[in-house]
Amino acid sequence: MTRRTTTLFASTLAVPVVALAIVGCGSSSNANSPSTSTSSQPSPASTAGGETLNLSADPNGKLMFSPMSLSAKAGKVTLVMKNPSSSGVQHGIAVEGNGVDKDGPIVQPGNTSTLTVNLKPGKYEFYCPFDAHKAEGMTGTLTVR
């Protein structure tokens, strides 16, 4: 084979390989997409070494969480609080009780505050540590079993 023939042969093979790579990246399969739930109560998700609880600040700017009560198994618990972009105010998530007093980050509307704590069985208060939101009633109860 001459050098020109070898280059032409290699180029001819490269085009289908590149085309297959591009087609493979453009897949829109939903096989790995999380399922959506129509339930108004977020359910806890088990994670490696702990449990994740999802909650949200009020989308209309009221100083309250949804839901206002949560439950988890003892151990590592992660609270994921979404602050809807429509809330118009900063919020965060904090946990207090049974010797625990830990605050997560304060976030702007449209962002998420995440806090991970190691909890023993008992009752805890979760609240917004921004400004006077806790004093104004932005609290909830976390029961750990």
C-alpha positions as a Markdown table, in Angstrom:
| # | Residue | x | y | z |
|---|---|---|---|---|
| 1 | Met | 0.0 | 0.0 | 0.0 |
| 2 | Thr | 1.2 | 3.5 | -0.8 |
| 3 | Arg | 1.2 | 6.2 | 1.8 |
| 4 | Arg | -1.7 | 8.0 | 0.0 |
| 5 | Thr | -3.8 | 4.8 | -0.1 |
| 6 | Thr | -3.1 | 4.2 | 3.7 |
| 7 | Thr | -4.2 | 7.8 | 4.5 |
| 8 | Leu | -7.3 | 7.5 | 2.4 |
| 9 | Phe | -8.1 | 4.1 | 4.0 |
| 10 | Ala | -7.6 | 5.5 | 7.5 |
| 11 | Ser | -9.8 | 8.5 | 6.7 |
| 12 | Thr | -12.6 | 6.4 | 5.4 |
| 13 | Leu | -12.7 | 4.3 | 8.6 |
| 14 | Ala | -12.5 | 7.4 | 10.9 |
| 15 | Val | -15.7 | 9.0 | 9.5 |
| 16 | Pro | -18.1 | 6.1 | 10.6 |
| 17 | Val | -16.4 | 5.8 | 14.0 |
| 18 | Val | -16.8 | 9.6 | 14.6 |
| 19 | Ala | -20.4 | 9.5 | 13.4 |
| 20 | Leu | -21.2 | 6.6 | 15.8 |
| 21 | Ala | -19.6 | 8.5 | 18.7 |
| 22 | Ile | -21.7 | 11.5 | 18.0 |
| 23 | Val | -25.0 | 9.5 | 17.7 |
| 24 | Gly | -24.2 | 7.7 | 21.0 |
| 25 | Cys | -23.8 | 11.0 | 22.9 |
| 26 | Gly | -27.1 | 12.3 | 21.6 |
| 27 | Ser | -29.2 | 9.6 | 23.2 |
| 28 | Ser | -32.3 | 10.9 | 25.0 |
| 29 | Ser | -33.1 | 7.7 | 26.9 |
| 30 | Asn | -34.9 | 8.2 | 30.1 |
| 31 | Ala | -33.7 | 4.9 | 31.6 |
| 32 | Asn | -31.6 | 6.7 | 34.3 |
| 33 | Ser | -34.0 | 9.6 | 34.9 |
| 34 | Pro | -35.5 | 9.8 | 38.4 |
| 35 | Ser | -39.2 | 9.1 | 38.6 |
| 36 | Thr | -41.5 | 11.9 | 39.5 |
| 37 | Ser | -43.9 | 11.7 | 42.4 |
| 38 | Thr | -47.3 | 13.4 | 42.6 |
| 39 | Ser | -47.2 | 13.2 | 46.4 |
| 40 | Ser | -47.2 | 16.5 | 48.2 |
| 41 | Gln | -45.1 | 14.9 | 51.0 |
| 42 | Pro | -41.5 | 14.4 | 50.0 |
| 43 | Ser | -40.3 | 11.0 | 50.9 |
| 44 | Pro | -37.0 | 10.3 | 52.5 |
| 45 | Ala | -34.4 | 8.8 | 50.2 |
| 46 | Ser | -31.9 | 6.3 | 51.5 |
| 47 | Thr | -28.3 | 7.2 | 50.7 |
| 48 | Ala | -25.1 | 5.4 | 51.3 |
| 49 | Gly | -24.5 | 5.8 | 55.0 |
| 50 | Gly | -27.6 | 7.9 | 55.8 |
| 51 | Glu | -30.9 | 9.3 | 54.8 |
| 52 | Thr | -31.8 | 12.4 | 52.8 |
| 53 | Leu | -34.9 | 14.5 | 53.6 |
| 54 | Asn | -36.3 | 17.0 | 51.2 |
| 55 | Leu | -38.2 | 20.1 | 52.1 |
| 56 | Ser | -39.0 | 23.5 | 50.7 |
| 57 | Ala | -39.4 | 27.1 | 51.8 |
| 58 | Asp | -42.8 | 28.6 | 50.9 |
| 59 | Pro | -42.9 | 29.7 | 47.3 |
| 60 | Asn | -45.0 | 32.7 | 48.1 |
| 61 | Gly | -42.6 | 34.2 | 50.7 |
| 62 | Lys | -44.5 | 33.0 | 53.8 |
| 63 | Leu | -42.1 | 32.1 | 56.7 |
| 64 | Met | -42.9 | 28.4 | 56.7 |
| 65 | Phe | -41.5 | 25.1 | 55.4 |
| 66 | Ser | -43.3 | 22.4 | 53.5 |
| 67 | Pro | -43.6 | 19.9 | 55.1 |
| 68 | Met | -43.4 | 21.1 | 58.7 |
| 69 | Ser | -42.7 | 17.7 | 60.1 |
| 70 | Leu | -40.1 | 15.1 | 59.1 |
| 71 | Ser | -38.9 | 11.8 | 60.3 |
| 72 | Ala | -35.7 | 9.8 | 59.8 |
| 73 | Lys | -33.7 | 6.9 | 61.1 |
| 74 | Ala | -31.0 | 7.6 | 63.6 |
| 75 | Gly | -27.5 | 8.2 | 62.1 |
| 76 | Lys | -26.4 | 10.5 | 59.3 |
| 77 | Val | -29.3 | 12.7 | 58.1 |
| 78 | Thr | -29.1 | 15.2 | 55.2 |
| 79 | Leu | -31.7 | 17.9 | 54.9 |
| 80 | Val | -32.0 | 19.4 | 51.5 |
| 81 | Met | -34.1 | 22.6 | 51.6 |
| 82 | Lys | -35.1 | 24.2 | 48.3 |
| 83 | Asn | -35.7 | 28.0 | 48.3 |
| 84 | Pro | -38.0 | 28.6 | 45.4 |
| 85 | Ser | -37.1 | 31.5 | 43.1 |
| 86 | Ser | -40.5 | 32.9 | 43.7 |
| 87 | Ser | -40.0 | 33.1 | 47.5 |
| 88 | Gly | -38.3 | 36.5 | 47.2 |
| 89 | Val | -36.2 | 36.1 | 50.4 |
| 90 | Gln | -33.1 | 34.3 | 51.6 |
| 91 | His | -33.5 | 31.1 | 53.6 |
| 92 | Gly | -31.4 | 28.4 | 55.1 |
| 93 | Ile | -31.9 | 25.2 | 57.2 |
| 94 | Ala | -30.6 | 24.4 | 60.7 |
| 95 | Val | -31.2 | 21.6 | 63.2 |
| 96 | Glu | -31.3 | 22.0 | 67.0 |
| 97 | Gly | -31.9 | 19.6 | 69.9 |
| 98 | Asn | -30.4 | 16.7 | 71.9 |
| 99 | Gly | -27.0 | 18.4 | 72.0 |
| 100 | Val | -27.0 | 19.3 | 68.3 |
| 101 | Asp | -27.0 | 22.9 | 67.0 |
| 102 | Lys | -25.9 | 23.1 | 63.4 |
| 103 | Asp | -26.7 | 25.6 | 60.7 |
| 104 | Gly | -26.6 | 25.1 | 56.9 |
| 105 | Pro | -25.8 | 27.8 | 54.4 |
| 106 | Ile | -28.2 | 30.8 | 53.8 |
| 107 | Val | -29.2 | 30.8 | 50.1 |
| 108 | Gln | -30.7 | 33.2 | 47.7 |
| 109 | Pro | -34.1 | 32.4 | 46.1 |
| 110 | Gly | -33.7 | 29.7 | 43.5 |
| 111 | Asn | -31.0 | 27.9 | 45.4 |
| 112 | Thr | -30.7 | 25.0 | 47.8 |
| 113 | Ser | -29.3 | 24.8 | 51.3 |
| 114 | Thr | -28.0 | 21.4 | 52.4 |
| 115 | Leu | -27.1 | 20.3 | 55.9 |
| 116 | Thr | -25.8 | 16.9 | 57.1 |
| 117 | Val | -26.0 | 16.0 | 60.8 |
| 118 | Asn | -25.5 | 12.8 | 62.8 |
| 119 | Leu | -28.6 | 12.4 | 64.9 |
| 120 | Lys | -29.6 | 10.1 | 67.8 |
| 121 | Pro | -33.2 | 9.0 | 68.4 |
| 122 | Gly | -35.4 | 11.9 | 69.7 |
| 123 | Lys | -37.1 | 15.1 | 68.7 |
| 124 | Tyr | -35.3 | 17.9 | 67.0 |
| 125 | Glu | -36.3 | 21.3 | 65.7 |
| 126 | Phe | -35.4 | 22.4 | 62.2 |
| 127 | Tyr | -35.7 | 26.1 | 61.4 |
| 128 | Cys | -34.5 | 28.9 | 59.1 |
| 129 | Pro | -31.4 | 30.6 | 60.7 |
| 130 | Phe | -31.8 | 33.7 | 58.5 |
| 131 | Asp | -32.7 | 37.0 | 60.2 |
| 132 | Ala | -35.6 | 36.5 | 62.7 |
| 133 | His | -37.3 | 33.7 | 60.6 |
| 134 | Lys | -37.1 | 31.2 | 63.5 |
| 135 | Ala | -38.7 | 33.7 | 65.9 |
| 136 | Glu | -41.4 | 34.4 | 63.3 |
| 137 | Gly | -42.3 | 30.7 | 63.1 |
| 138 | Met | -40.3 | 29.2 | 60.3 |
| 139 | Thr | -39.7 | 26.0 | 62.2 |
| 140 | Gly | -40.6 | 22.3 | 62.0 |
| 141 | Thr | -40.2 | 19.1 | 63.9 |
| 142 | Leu | -37.8 | 16.3 | 63.0 |
| 143 | Thr | -38.5 | 13.0 | 64.7 |
| 144 | Val | -35.5 | 10.5 | 64.7 |
| 145 | Arg | -36.2 | 6.9 | 65.5 |
